[in-house]
Amino acid sequence: MVPDLPPLPALTRAEAELIDRYLDVVDLLGRINPARDGDTYRGLRAAQALVARAAELRDALTLMHQRGESELHAPTLARALRVLDGERRTARVTVPPLSDS
């Protein structure tokens, strides 16, 4: 049985787009991370896609700025990231801890 997730906090459309595009970029960076197992072709494909996703992330932030949303409400956005599994997804971007073996 799937556990009930907390609801997403109320976000503006631009904030939701920012979160979605940010997680897209994070997912691709996790696939590119040279400290993680994988093959070079997978990393290459992710790097190629990263260009477009980074532009979409830039566009989301540009739209927020143009609409006068000049501040990021970090606690609210962090809650949204947690609901969307952001902690696990961003962990793939970091260097894994040393193994005991």
WOURNOR-V577052 format. One record per backbone hydrogen bond with DSSP energy under -0.5 kcal/mol. NH is the residue of the N-H (numbers start at 1). CO is the residue of the C=O. If there is no record, write none. Layout:
NH_CO, NH_CO
//
This chain:
16_12, 17_13, 18_14, 19_15, 20_16, 21_17, 22_18, 23_19, 24_20, 25_21, 26_22, 27_23, 28_24, 29_25, 30_26, 31_27, 32_28, 33_29, 36_33, 43_39, 44_40, 45_41, 46_42, 47_43, 48_44, 49_45, 50_46, 51_47, 51_48, 52_48, 53_49, 54_50, 55_51, 56_52, 57_53, 58_54, 59_55, 60_56, 61_57, 62_58, 63_59, 64_60, 65_61, 66_62, 67_63, 68_65, 69_64, 70_68, 73_71, 74_72, 76_73, 77_73, 78_74, 79_75, 80_76, 81_77, 82_78, 83_79, 84_80, 85_82, 86_81, 89_85, 90_86, 91_87, 92_88, 92_89, 93_90, 94_90, 94_91
//
